[in-house]
Amino acid sequence: MNGLAARVAEFRESAGLAREQTGKPALTQLREIRALRRIGGECGATDYYRYKLYDESWLFGRGAADFMGWRLQTRFSLALNPRNVVLPAWDKVAFTLIASAAGLPVAPIRACYRPGSRHSDVLGTHLASVEAVAEFLRDPSVLPLFAKPAYSQQGFGAAHLASYDSASDSFELADNTRLPVPEFLERLTQSCDARYHRPEAGYLFQQPLRVAPEIAALTDWPALCSVRIVCTNEPGHVTPIRAVWKVAVRPNHVDNFSLGTKGNLIGDIDLSKGEVSRMVDGFWPSTQTQPLHPTSGKPFAGFRLPGWRDVLACCEQAGSVFPLMGVHHWDIALTDRGPMILELNDIGATEMLQVHGHGLLTAQTRSFLKRRADHNAHPWVNAL
């Protein structure tokens, strides 16, 4: 089946599922998809079905008018975050140094591989060569560690090193698989993915974090379940505009949603009080809501994320630490020590933020874009 035929088949399947769910005929759906072009968010057929725009009862706010299409995912951040100020959102060494100096709660770093002769104590033990990394990690007493490239996105090159086995010269990972030490060391000098991983920026070895006990009691699983929270940022005013809760489901030890391909869940969060409501396992029209945790069987509805006021306070404090970025996409872990920042993202995944019926392009966000964006460089803002 060629690309066009596959797209037609996908459209027919989605249209059929949408009709089953709402009774809305395919012709009506087509008319509504065409009407999306006039409301500025550049939504198309994929967005119409992915976010359940065919079902008005699912949507909040102004409905479809609030939604941002996939075509704007990158352009949204480019319009608000000038390229000369986003290094901390890409380089975790730069972020850790700035955030730690400002007193933001960041995950402790045990060691850092980075060639050179000088090193900040914030980055733990200085490992200036691949050989030094190998010697450090072959000491069983230093594990477990969460290892991640300093410059990477979407988890490329990261690994949770649970223990070291000298007989096989390999690491046992958190998912009970094994990784030979020489194979792991290749990540220090060779890119896992040229789009996202730049090995020359170094490598971090982070002290593993423990999930908040309230969350462990709900999920019956020790994996971290972090919050993605997006804030607009201008002098003296940080505004959270959307937040979702990423829930790692057994046997996953990371909470990446990855467009619903990993088997993890994504939950809607009430920004004012950190309460969880709608939980889904993918995108519409083929997903479904998950009222109960699949392992523990406990209900999600009404669960309040621990330390939510501290999460909001952290976002507020960080506004002045990274003042020239107009939009912050935060990943914040909810741990037994309170909220801990995992990373600041420049170009965030807008898909998972809109799957619960809340669009990102609210009247408030559109107004912010019109004030802050360079209209000449980003003319799409003029259509808002």
C-alpha positions in Angstrom: 0.0 0.0 0.0 1.5 3.3 -1.0 1.5 6.5 1.1 -1.6 8.0 -0.3 -3.6 4.8 -0.1 -2.5 4.3 3.5 -3.6 7.8 4.4 -7.0 7.3 2.8 -7.4 4.0 4.7 -6.5 5.7 7.9 -9.0 8.5 7.3 -11.8 6.0 6.6 -11.0 4.1 9.7 -10.9 7.3 11.8 -14.1 8.6 10.3 -15.8 5.3 11.0 -14.7 5.3 14.7 -15.8 9.0 15.0 -19.2 8.1 13.6 -19.5 5.2 16.1 -18.7 7.5 19.0 -20.9 10.5 18.0 -23.2 9.4 15.2 -21.7 12.2 13.0 -21.7 11.2 9.3 -18.4 11.3 7.3 -19.6 14.2 5.2 -20.2 16.3 8.2 -16.8 15.5 9.5 -15.2 16.6 6.2 -17.0 19.9 6.4 -15.8 20.5 10.0 -12.2 19.6 9.0 -12.4 22.2 6.2 -13.7 24.8 8.6 -10.7 24.4 10.8 -8.6 26.3 8.2 -10.4 29.5 9.1 -9.6 29.7 12.8 -5.8 30.2 12.8 -4.5 27.0 14.6 -3.6 25.3 11.3 -5.4 22.1 12.3 -6.1 19.5 9.7 -7.6 16.0 9.5 -4.9 14.4 11.7 -5.6 17.0 14.5 -9.4 16.7 14.1 -9.3 13.0 14.9 -6.3 12.9 17.3 -7.8 15.5 19.7 -11.4 14.3 19.3 -12.5 17.7 17.7 -15.4 15.8 16.2 -17.0 15.5 19.6 -18.0 18.9 21.1 -19.0 17.3 24.4 -15.3 16.3 24.9 -13.9 19.8 24.5 -13.4 22.7 26.9 -13.2 26.5 26.4 -14.0 27.6 22.8 -13.8 24.1 21.5 -11.9 23.5 18.2 -10.9 27.2 18.0 -8.5 26.7 20.9 -6.5 23.9 19.3 -3.0 24.1 17.8 -2.3 21.7 14.9 0.8 19.6 14.5 2.2 22.0 11.9 2.6 24.7 14.6 4.3 22.5 17.2 7.8 23.7 16.4 6.8 27.1 15.2 5.0 27.9 18.5 8.3 27.7 20.4 10.3 29.3 17.7 8.1 32.3 17.8 8.6 32.7 21.6 12.1 31.4 22.2 14.8 33.2 20.3 17.5 30.8 19.2 20.3 32.7 21.0 18.7 32.0 24.5 17.7 28.3 24.4 21.0 26.6 25.2 19.9 25.6 28.7 16.9 23.8 27.3 19.2 21.6 25.1 22.4 21.3 27.1 21.7 19.7 30.5 25.1 20.7 31.8 24.4 24.4 31.1 20.9 24.0 32.6 22.2 22.3 35.8 24.8 24.9 36.4 22.3 27.8 36.0 19.4 26.2 37.8 21.6 25.1 40.8 23.1 28.6 41.1 19.6 30.0 41.2 18.4 27.5 43.9 16.0 25.6 41.7 15.3 22.0 42.8 17.3 19.9 40.3 18.2 16.2 40.4 21.6 15.7 42.1 24.5 14.8 39.7 27.0 12.2 40.9 29.4 12.5 38.1 29.9 14.1 34.7 31.9 13.0 31.7 33.2 16.1 29.9 36.7 16.4 28.5 38.7 19.3 30.0 40.6 20.3 33.1 38.1 22.4 35.0 34.8 21.3 36.5 32.1 22.6 38.8 31.4 20.8 42.0 27.7 20.9 41.1 28.5 18.3 38.4 29.9 15.8 40.9 33.0 13.7 40.1 34.8 14.9 37.0 35.4 12.1 34.5 37.6 13.7 31.8 38.1 10.5 29.6 36.2 7.5 28.5 38.6 5.3 30.5 37.8 7.3 33.6 34.1 6.7 33.0 34.7 2.9 32.6 36.7 2.8 35.9 34.1 4.8 37.7 31.1 2.7 36.6 32.9 -0.7 37.1 32.9 0.1 40.9 29.7 -1.6 42.1 29.4 0.8 45.0 28.5 3.8 42.7 25.4 2.1 41.2 22.5 2.5 40.7 22.7 5.6 38.5 20.5 7.2 35.9 22.8 8.0 32.9 21.9 10.5 30.3 23.6 12.5 27.5 24.0 16.2 28.3 22.6 17.1 24.9 19.7 14.8 23.9 16.0 14.7 23.5 13.3 12.0 23.8 15.6 9.8 26.0 18.0 9.0 23.2 21.2 7.5 24.8 19.9 7.4 28.3 20.0 4.3 30.6 19.1 3.4 34.1 22.2 1.4 35.3 20.9 -0.7 38.2 24.1 -2.8 38.9 27.4 -4.1 37.5 28.3 -7.7 36.8 32.1 -8.2 36.6 31.8 -11.7 35.2 30.1 -10.5 32.0 31.4 -6.9 32.2 27.9 -5.6 31.7 25.3 -3.5 33.4 21.9 -4.8 34.5 19.4 -2.1 33.6 16.2 -1.3 35.5 14.1 -3.3 33.1 16.2 -6.4 33.9 18.0 -6.4 30.5 21.8 -6.3 30.2 24.1 -3.8 28.5 27.8 -4.6 27.9 30.1 -1.9 29.3 31.9 -1.4 25.9 28.6 -0.9 24.2 27.4 1.6 26.7 30.7 3.5 26.4 30.1 4.1 22.7 27.4 6.5 23.7 30.0 8.9 25.1 31.6 9.5 21.7 29.1 8.3 19.0 25.6 9.8 18.4 22.6 7.5 19.0 20.5 9.8 16.8 22.0 12.7 14.9 18.8 14.7 15.2 18.8 14.8 19.0 22.0 13.5 20.5 25.3 15.4 20.5 27.9 13.4 22.4 30.5 16.1 22.4 28.4 18.0 25.0 29.2 15.3 27.6 27.3 12.8 29.7 25.7 13.0 33.1 25.3 10.4 35.8 22.4 11.3 38.1 21.5 10.0 41.5 18.2 8.0 41.0 15.1 9.6 42.3 12.4 7.9 44.3 8.8 8.4 43.4 6.6 10.1 46.0 4.9 7.5 48.3 1.4 8.8 47.5 2.1 8.0 43.8 3.7 4.6 44.5 0.6 3.7 46.5 -1.6 4.5 43.5 0.5 2.9 40.8 2.0 0.0 42.7 5.2 0.6 40.7 8.4 2.4 41.6 8.9 4.3 38.3 8.9 8.1 38.4 5.7 9.7 37.0 6.6 13.2 36.0 4.5 16.3 35.2 4.8 18.2 31.9 3.8 21.7 32.6 3.9 24.5 30.0 4.1 28.2 31.1 4.2 31.4 29.2 6.9 33.8 30.6 7.2 37.5 30.6 8.9 39.9 33.1 7.2 39.5 36.5 4.5 37.2 35.2 4.7 33.4 34.7 1.4 31.8 33.6 0.9 28.0 33.6 -1.3 27.2 30.6 -1.4 23.4 30.5 -0.2 20.4 32.5 -0.4 16.7 32.1 0.7 13.8 34.2 2.8 11.1 32.6 2.2 7.7 34.2 4.7 4.9 33.7 3.0 1.5 33.5 4.6 -1.8 34.4 7.1 -3.0 32.9 8.2 0.5 31.8 10.7 2.3 34.0 10.4 5.6 32.2 7.3 7.6 31.7 7.8 8.7 28.1 4.4 8.9 26.3 5.9 8.8 22.8 2.6 9.4 21.0 1.0 6.5 22.9 3.4 3.8 21.6 5.1 2.9 25.0 2.0 1.7 26.8 2.1 4.5 29.4 -0.7 6.8 30.3 -1.3 10.5 30.2 -3.6 12.3 32.6 -5.3 15.7 32.7 -4.4 18.0 35.6 -6.4 20.8 37.1 -3.9 23.6 37.2 -5.4 25.3 40.2 -5.2 22.3 42.6 -3.2 19.6 40.9 -6.1 17.2 40.7 -6.1 14.4 38.1 -9.2 13.7 36.0 -9.2 12.2 32.5 -6.6 9.6 31.8 -6.0 8.1 28.4 -3.5 5.6 26.8 -3.2 7.1 23.4 -4.8 9.5 20.8 -8.3 9.6 19.5 -10.4 8.1 17.9 -8.9 4.7 18.8 -8.0 5.4 22.4 -10.2 5.2 25.5 -10.3 6.7 28.9 -8.8 4.8 31.7 -10.7 5.3 35.0 -8.5 2.8 36.9 -4.8 2.2 37.1 -4.2 -1.0 35.1 -1.9 -2.6 37.7 -3.3 -1.4 41.1 -6.9 -1.1 40.0 -7.2 2.1 41.9 -9.2 5.1 40.5 -7.4 8.1 39.0 -10.3 10.5 39.4 -9.8 12.9 42.3 -6.2 12.0 42.9 -4.2 15.0 43.9 -0.6 15.2 42.9 1.7 15.7 46.0 3.6 18.9 46.2 1.5 20.7 43.6 1.9 24.2 45.1 5.6 23.6 45.1 5.5 22.7 41.4 3.8 26.0 40.6 6.2 27.9 42.9 9.1 26.3 41.1 7.7 27.4 37.7 7.2 30.9 39.0 10.8 31.1 40.4 12.2 29.8 37.1 10.7 32.6 35.1 13.3 35.1 36.1 16.1 32.5 35.8 15.4 32.0 32.1 13.8 35.3 31.3 14.3 35.5 27.6 12.4 32.3 26.8 8.8 33.2 26.3 7.5 29.6 26.8 8.9 27.0 29.2 8.1 23.3 28.8 9.0 21.7 32.1 9.4 18.1 33.1 9.2 17.9 36.9 9.4 14.6 38.9 7.3 14.2 42.0 9.6 12.5 44.4 9.8 11.5 48.0 11.9 14.7 48.5 9.3 16.9 46.7 9.2 18.2 43.1 12.5 17.9 41.3 13.2 19.5 37.9 14.3 16.9 35.3 14.7 19.3 32.4 13.6 22.4 30.6 12.4 21.8 27.1 12.5 24.4 24.3 10.3 22.7 21.7 7.8 20.6 23.6 5.4 17.9 22.5 2.1 19.8 22.1 0.2 16.6 21.1 -0.1 15.1 24.5 -1.0 18.5 26.0 -4.2 18.7 23.9 -5.5 15.1 24.0 -7.8 15.8 27.0 -10.0 18.4 25.3 -8.0 21.5 26.3 -6.5 23.4 23.4 -3.3 25.4 23.7 -4.3 28.3 21.5 -6.7 29.9 24.0 -7.6 33.6 23.7 -5.0 34.2 26.5 -2.2 32.3 24.6 -3.1 34.0 21.3 -2.8 37.4 23.0 0.5 36.5 24.5 1.8 35.4 21.0 0.7 38.7 19.5 2.6 40.6 22.1 5.8 38.6 22.3 6.4 37.1 18.8 8.3 38.7 16.0 5.5 39.1 13.5 7.9 39.6 10.6 9.8 36.4 11.3 6.7 34.4 12.2 3.9 35.7 10.0 1.5 32.9 11.0 0.9 34.8 14.3 -0.9 37.5 12.3 -3.7 35.0 11.5 -4.5 34.5 15.2 
